[in-house]
Amino acid sequence: MQVLDGKALATTIKGEMREEVDQIRLSGGNIPHLAAVLIGDNPASESYVRSKVRSCEEVGFHSTLIRRGTEITQSEVLEIVEQLNNDPDIDGFIVQLPLPKHIDEDAVNLAIDPRKDVDGFTPVNVGRMTLGLPSFLPATPNGILTMLDRYGIETSGKEVVVLGRSNIVGTPMTILLSRKGSPGNATVTMCHSRTQDLKFHTRRADILVAAIGIPEMVTADMVKDGVVIVDVGINRVEDDSRKRGYRLCGDVDYKSLESKASAMTPVPGGVGPMTVVSLLMNTLKASKRK
Ligand SMILES: Nc1nc2c(c(=O)[nH]1)N[C@@H](CN(C=O)c1ccc(C(=O)N[C@@H](CCC(=O)O)C(=O)O)cc1)CN2
């Protein structure tokens, strides 16, 4: 089985980006500047945002972290978004999700200027993506496309099953893999919590993308021999034997699938690092607008 090593690939791509940024600097061009808004104290979000800021440093981007406590109000969040929309030094920004329960995520998303929406979550970018127009693609699906492309995994004419219908992974993944292009041209089935006879669908998959957030839900009996598995899940499962009190696992039972899959992403070190690299790619693109 081939391990689709997102961590190694992300390091390679960051090296390529570093060279491009060095060239931009030498020619006196605009150095990309990403801002990240982190609200509250969700430990996973803190770690993801740290990783985004660190990755900016690695490739030579400028970055700004805006941190606020859970007590922030809706209008204060919208004010931060407005400031970032109007700040000429910022090429693109993200608001880390999930937001605390009292903040309306949709209202925040709608307030983001699509030209700075390097997460690709605003209606303008989602609409443009759906129509096949130039846009910022959402980071996780785009990271998966980059990974399939760089590992030479053919998607054209393949049966792809996407588990999950979230706005940030399942839905855009389904759209992107079924569109004309490469990677793309696949026959895509989207499954979710109301899908009947899930196994019927998953056993037909040449490529299975698992993004349901249920630890190790996909087991060997659910797939056919030679399947390519992309595991988007990053679940923290309590484990007292670990120093930090939990272990990370995906939506796929990696051990039981190792002997059945032809290729699979690990967790950690698979899709996660590619998500961060895609965000950097979008930020570079946004900075070229100037
Ligand atoms: N505004 C956004 N919020 C969220 C997004 C997003 O794309 N934009 N996606 C996810 C979280 N996410 C990025 O923000 C993300 C998830 C995982 C990783 C990652 O590198 N994971 C590591 C493991 C890290 C760990 O130890 O926990 C891995 O898989 O190797 C990066 C980014 C939800 N919110």
The ligand as a Gaussian input file, in Angstrom:
#p B3LYP/6-31G(d) Opt

LIG

0 1
 N      -11.347000      28.921000       8.716000
 C      -11.166000      27.598000       8.661000
 N      -11.502000      26.840000       9.713000
 C      -11.329000      25.488000       9.646000
 C      -10.768000      24.893000       8.478000
 C      -10.431000      25.724000       7.386000
 O       -9.975000      25.274000       6.305000
 N      -10.638000      27.082000       7.518000
 N      -10.494000      23.538000       8.452000
 C      -10.501000      22.786000       9.687000
 C       -9.242000      22.833000      10.504000
 N       -7.956000      23.069000       9.795000
 C       -7.718000      24.272000       9.240000
 O       -8.062000      25.293000       9.728000
 C       -6.873000      22.152000       9.913000
 C       -7.055000      20.879000      10.376000
 C       -5.951000      20.021000      10.556000
 C       -4.682000      20.438000      10.261000
 C       -3.487000      19.573000      10.493000
 O       -2.416000      19.870000       9.996000
 N       -3.630000      18.496000      11.250000
 C       -2.511000      17.661000      11.625000
 C       -2.731000      17.176000      13.053000
 C       -2.699000      18.328000      14.017000
 C       -2.968000      17.932000      15.442000
 O       -2.021000      17.500000      16.100000
 O       -4.124000      18.077000      15.909000
 C       -2.438000      16.461000      10.683000
 O       -3.486000      16.031000      10.193000
 O       -1.334000      15.972000      10.494000
 C       -4.498000      21.709000       9.783000
 C       -5.577000      22.561000       9.605000
 C      -11.628000      23.278000      10.591000
 N      -11.639000      24.708000      10.693000

